[in-house]
Amino acid sequence: DRRGIDLRLLIDERRGGAFQCVGCSKPMVMRELFTNGDRVYQCLNGSCVKRIIRYQYQSTTGRITEVA
């Protein structure tokens, strides 16, 4: 059952430090997940220019790309 795996990944992404900001390398936390696979991450550094970044997961390549 993939739902359990996805849920665990989601919980892991919501905790700070799971991802690093590309702007300042500080921890990021996932704020929102969209039905199309887009995810919004927030940098925990309040002064960073890339404070909120939207990403999309591409299942064909397994990569995550920034959505402009």
N, C-alpha and C positions, 0 to 999 in steps of 0.2 A: 504494500500500500504506500504510494508515493506521498500521500497527504501528510503522513506523520513526519517524513523526512523534510518536506517543504516547511512544515510548521516549526520544526527544530531549527532549520536554517533561518527562518524569519525571526525567531526569538534571539538567535545568535547575532543577527544583523542589527537588532534593536539595541544591543548593549554597546556602549562606547568602547572604542578600541578595536572593533571587529574590522574596520576599514580605516585607512589613513587618507587624509585630504591631499589631493594632488597639489594644492596651493601652498600649504604650510606644514604638511606632514603630521598635523595634530589628529587625534581620533575623530571619527565621524560616526554618526548614528543614523539609522534609517528612520525617517519620519512618516513616510506614506508609501503605500504600494497600490499601483493602479492595475486594472484588469488586463491591460495590454502588456504587462510586464515591466512598465516604467516604474522606477523607484526614486524617491526623493531622499537625499541624504543631507544632513545638516552637520557642518563643521562645528566642533565644540569650542573653537577659538572665535570669539565674538567679533574680532577685528579683521578676520580674514575676508578677502575679496570673493573667495569661492565658498561663502558660508552655506549656501544651499545649492546643491547640484542635483540635476535630474539625470538618471541613468536608465538605460534600457538593456535588458538581458536578451541576447540573441541566441536562441536555442540551437540554431543550425551550426554556429561556430563555437558556442559555449563561452563567448566573450561578453563583457559588459562595456557598453559604449556610452559616452556622455551625450545627452540630448540637448542640443542648442536651443 
